Structure formats: structure tokens, C-alpha cells
Amino acid sequence: MSSLIFDLAYILTVASIVTIIFKRLKQPLVLGYIVAGFLAGPHMTYTPSVSGMEGIEEWSQIGVIFLMFTLGLEFSFKKIVRMGMRPVLTAIMVMGCMIGVGSMVALMFGWSSMDRIFLGGMLSMSSTTIIYKAFDELGLRSKRFASGVISVLIIEDILGILLMVMLSAMAVSRRFEGLELIKSLMQLVFFLMLWFMVGIYLVPLLLKKAGRYINSETLLVVSVGLCFMLAVVASNVGYSPAFGAFMMGSIMAETVEAENIEKAVGSLRDLFGAVFFVSVGMMVEPSVLMEYWLPIVVLTLAVMLGQMFFGSLSFFIASKDVRTAIRSGFSMVQIGEFAFIIAALGQELGVTSSFLYPVVVAVSIVTTFFTPYVIRFSPNVCNYVEQTLNARGADVLKRKGRESVRRQEPANTVASVRRRFIGNVLLQTAAFLTICTALSMFSFATLFSLFQHVLGSDYGTVLCCVMTLLFLSPFIRPIVIRKNNCSDAKYLCASGFSGRVLVGVVVLMKLLAGFFVIYYVVSLMLPFWWAWNMLISFGALVLTVTSRPVKHVSMRIEHTFIQNLRQRDRQGELSYGRRLRGKDLQIAHVKVPVQSRWGGHSLAQLNFSRTERINIAAIIRSNHRINIPGGNHRIYPGDVLEVVGSMESIDSLRARSMEELYKPQDGMLADKHGMVIISIELTESSPLIGHTLQDTDFRRRYNCMVVGVEDGKGHLDATQAKRRFRQGDIVWVVGEEADLKMLEMAV
């Protein structure tokens, strides 16, 4: 047997035993994995250990890739926009302060400059997983301050990715000049925008075109393949593979398959993530911990006290609420998985000392252990602080908070329109310039030499220049044309002379940007005098702007990108009709467990049709059956609900409170009283025309239930009791076969 298989079997066995014990003790599983790694590692002499660390390190790298991929799936760039600037500013302040704290502690102990920088990065971010689980176990997830903490943690995660990239660039260059840092940041922004835009355009198209061939198995293979592909690309251009995995996850987060992908890779993430955390525990050396016990104690106090003070201060500056700020800051008194990833990055690059990894692991274990107790203790600190402040001071703080909120509300003034106009233009121009730069680089690297080799130096160069400009034209045109006549531009032109000057300057700058892109390509490829190159560039720009084919291609590309970016948001609006029309609509039996808290509640109170998009077709109670129950019918423990919905909705319902799900059969169930679904088109002679479900008393008269109505334009929506039926409507009805036959004859 291979030693790698033996090692993997051994560490998973130890991890399973230890995590069960930690689960019983109500401690985070991450701690259990680390302890399991310590027990199975080479530094624990009293237990068997793995035969080699090389294979385990490779498995742990795969674990990091899966962790970052699933983190990207849970993250959406649109969430940043919806959150506003408050959590962003809070996260930046907290991370900046904690980087300073970590660097000062390392300086105090005389550690190297790289150790100081990496240690500051390790201490700057709290653990999203640990805090989320702590809120869940303490019943605080519904509290107002908890949602603010989660928002800040999401921002910290994305800033952590940027921090990893910056640390990698610093470690490779070993230089900290401002110009080098700016260059690294610009390069990072370039790849960030390029991968996101290309991914949003191509990945949803791939999933859509191959949709009928993709099931859960192939979806897993495709998503993991794309994840590792971008991880390899990121590694080849000088970034961490984890960064590429995160980017692919954030791209797939915008697709309609995001939730299915998250479910498909969930087991792989848990497995390889466990291996990663176990490998972290293997790095713990007792001798190093004994030698560096004082830095461990100091760093633990620095993390906890630093997050308590600077975290609370940052939340207070952002929210102006003392109680919320203190409870939020006290919730973030630990470091977690990102600290391990940054520590592993430093070890991989060979720029940090060997003792730093086990020291940070020890600090993480201690701070994670104390996190639930600090969260429970925070209300006492809030009470003490509020009692210390006099009533007048508290009123002043509250009044300042309300005034701050009012000041942040956007106003439809010339200044706000000007900022919005300039911001939109800059974002759009940067996006299209990024694509133009990437296409130009691709042309210079591949097409230029290929055309010269096939057609010769002169003809090959000219043809390559023409082909490159054709490829660039759909992206140069919007740089020059888009936003010139938008509503904000018209508003500014109508506001006065300064507004017209601003719009004119912006239009001129966009024109120069488009001209510069064309001139750059022409001057590098064509061996003409610069004046001829400028004349050729100007003519190419005119053709690009006035060409109708270029306009249509550009608009089609932009429309596809926007549709792909918004398709997940539109899914909720269209999901009911798609499910009802599709083949995935099911009738299933779900048993209400004895311990269900839903017992004794009416269907109207539970409102499954809104929360889970489920319709209850029947309630089976012992030998008694209630078909098409009304909203006043109650369910009791032991009842069997006959539900109508998609498999996703049924699974969601079961995940909330149900436990048994019997497989539905195609068509009518074997039971003679089983429910079936049919669609009926209303003709001119139908007695339902002009009436509503409410005034026809549909359920009592026909003993059937309407679950959807499709109008003559093909729009399908949920049932509305006061909607009047019209000729041409297609009514989707659930009921017993005999009742449905009578209904078809009647209507």
C-alpha cells in the first residue's frame, strides 16, 4: 500500500475521533482538526505519526484551493455595493490597526522585517467560520450587531486575498518601495478585472450551452476543473493558486448554478479542508512552544485586547453606537484560517522564520477557545460603559449618529450627479481598457509571430495589425461613445456652464483614450513615420465609431455580459414559473416528525408557499385523508404531508424541519387517492371567465387546488385569489384524478 494512502487513512481516522470529542464538548471543529494533526504529526512521540509530510502538504494545498473556491462562491462583488462603505471602512480600520499591533509586537522581540510584515497580516483578520459558528451556538445570528460583524468579515476576506497578493509580491522582490507597491497593485487590479469580466462573459455561456448535458456529477467536474484551471493560471502569472480559486468562485457566484455548485463541492471542501487544518496541527512543535511561550502569551493578549479596543473603536466610528460597537469588537477576538494560509504562504516562499507558524497556531487555538466566553461577557462591558457615560453624553453620541446617517443619504444635487457621472465613466473606461490591453498583449505574443511566419514580414505585420484592430473595435467604441448622452450627462449640461465644460472634458478624454489604444497598436506594428501612424489611427477610430457592424457586436457583447451578471438576481423572479413549467415539479410525501415545532400550527401560519414555494396538496392523518386543505387546517406531529414543488424546494423544506422524504412516482401515485397535476386552457365558454378563485369557491366546488396561472403571453405566476380568469389562460391544477376529470368537463 502506498504510504500516502496510509497517511491519509491514519490522519482521517484520528481526525474523526478527535472531532467527535470536540463536538461533544461543543468546541469548534477547527480546533479538533488542529489537535488531531498534532497527535498524528511527527512531533508527538507518544503516538504513531505519518511517514512523510510531502504528500500531506500537497493534499493541504488542495484544501486551501477548495476553501478559497467555496469562499468565493459565498462572496459576490455586488454585495460590496449593497453593503455601502460603512463595513468597508470598518474592515480597513480594524485590519490596519491589527497589522500595526502585530508588527510592533514582532519588533519588540527583534524579529526580522519579513516576520513583522507577515505576522501583522496574520493577526489582521478574524475567522469568519469560527465567529459564524459561535453566533449560531449562542443564538445571536438574528441580533442586529451580528449582521454587521458578518458584513465586516466578508470585507476582511476579500481584503485578505489582496493582502496575500501584496505579501507575495513583497516577498519575491524583497523590496518595499512605493513605486513597486503601486505597480503590484495596478497589476493586481488588472488581473482582477480581466478575470472577472472574461469569466462572467464565458462561464455562464458555457453552463447555458451545455445545460442539457450537465447533471450533478458533471457540474462537479466542470466547476472543479474551472477552479483548478484558474488556480494554475494565477500561479503562472505570479500569484497564489488560492487567489485564482477565489476568483473562479466569485465568478460562479453570479451564475444561476451557484447554489448547486456550492452543494456539489461542499463535501470535497470539508474533506480537503480537514486535511489542511490537520496539516496545520502537524506543524506544532512542543519544543518551539516551550521556547517561545512568552511571545505566544504576548501575541494572544495583543490579539484579544487589540480587537476589543481597535475593533470596538472602528465599529463605533462607523456606526456611532456604543453598545453595537463593543459587542461587535468583542466578537472578533481571534485569528483563524486566513492566518494559517498566510503563514503557509510565508513558509512556502521561504521568507519567514520556522518558529512563526507554530506560534501563530498556538495563538489561534487559545483565542478561538476564549471567543465564546468573550462574546458572552461583552454585554457586561456595554452596561459598564453606558453607566460610566452620563446621560447627556449618550444623547450627544446618538444625535451625532443620526446626523451622520442623514449626511450619508445621497441627494439629487449637481455635486452628487457629477460624482456619479465621473465614477461611472471611470469604471467603464477602466473595464474596456483592461480588455483592450489583454487583447493587445495576446496579439503581440501569438498572432504577430504567427502571421509573420506564414505571410512574411511585411504582409504578416499589416494583416496582424488589421486583425488586432478588428478584435479591439467592439471595446474601443464604448470607450469613446458610451455615457456621452446618458441622463447624468444631460442633467449636467442643463445645470450650467461648469456642467457643460465637465461633460466636454470627459468626452474629450474618452476620445483621446480610444485614440491612444489604436495608435499604440499601429505604432508598434507598422514601420511608418509617426505622422502617418497618427493619420491611420485617426481613420481607424472614425471607422470604429461609425461602423454599424461594430456597434451591433459591441452592444451584443455588453448585453450578454450584463445579462450574465444579473441572471442570478433574475432567477428569483422567474423561478416559480420555470419550476411549474419544467419537468422537475414533484409530488412527494413528507412526514412531520414527532418533535417538530410546527405541530398545531395552521397552513396559513406556516405559509409554505411563500417561504419554501411549496404547496400542500393533502394531509394524511392515520387513516384519514384531507385533500386540498385550506389555510385554516392545522398539521400535527405524525401527519404525512403530500407536497407539490421542485426537488430543491422539497429538500429545502426537509432541511428546515422535516426528516422523511418518500420518492414520488411518475404521474399518479399507486394510491388510488393520489394527486396529479394537469393544465387546463380556458375557452370562451368556460364558466370561470371573469371570475376569481375567491368568488367561485374553487376548492370547495371542484375539490382541486390551482397552483399557477399562465396568461396568453406566456407569463406564469403563483396563484392570486383575487385575479380574474381570462380567455386563453392556462390554469395548472392539482387534485385527484377523478376530480380533475370532472373539472375538465366543467370548465
Secondary structure, DSSP 8 states (H G I E B T S, - for coil): --HHHHHHHHHHHHHHHHHHHHHHTT--HHHHHHHHHHHHSTT-TTS---S-SHHHHHHHHHHHHHHHHHHHHH--HHHHHHH-SHHHHHHHHHHHHHHHHHHHHHHHTT--HHHHHHHHHHHT---HHHHHHHHHHHT-TTSHHHHHHHHHHHHHHHHHHHHHHHHHHHHHH----HHHHHHHHHHHHHHHHHHHHHHHHHHHHHHHHTGGG--HHHHHHHHHHHHHHHHHHHHHTTS-HHHHHHHHHHHHTTSTTHHHHHHHHHHHHHHHHHHHHHHHHHT--HHHHHHTHHHHHHHHHHHHHHIIIIIHHHHHHHH--HHHHHHHHHTT----HHHHHHHHHHHHHT-S-TTHHHHHHHHHHHHHHHHHHHHHHHHHHHHHHHHHS-HHHHHHHHHHHHHHHHHHS---SHHHHHHHHHHHHHHHHHHHHHHHHHHHHHIIIIIHHHHHHHH-HHHHHHHHHHHHHHHHHHHHHHHHHTTTTSHHHHHHHHH-HHHHHHHHHHHHHHHHHHHHHHHHHHHHH--S-HHHHHHHHHHHHHHHHH-HHHHHHHHHHHHHHHHHHHHHHHHHHHHHHHHHHSTTEEEEEEE--TT-TTTT-BHHHH-HHHHT--EEEEEEETTEEEES--TT-B--TT-EEEEEEEHHHHHHHHHHT--EEE---SSS-SSTT-EEEEEEE--TT-TTBT--HHHHTHHHHHS-EEEEEE-TTS-EE---TT--B-TT-EEEEEEEHHHHHHHHHH-
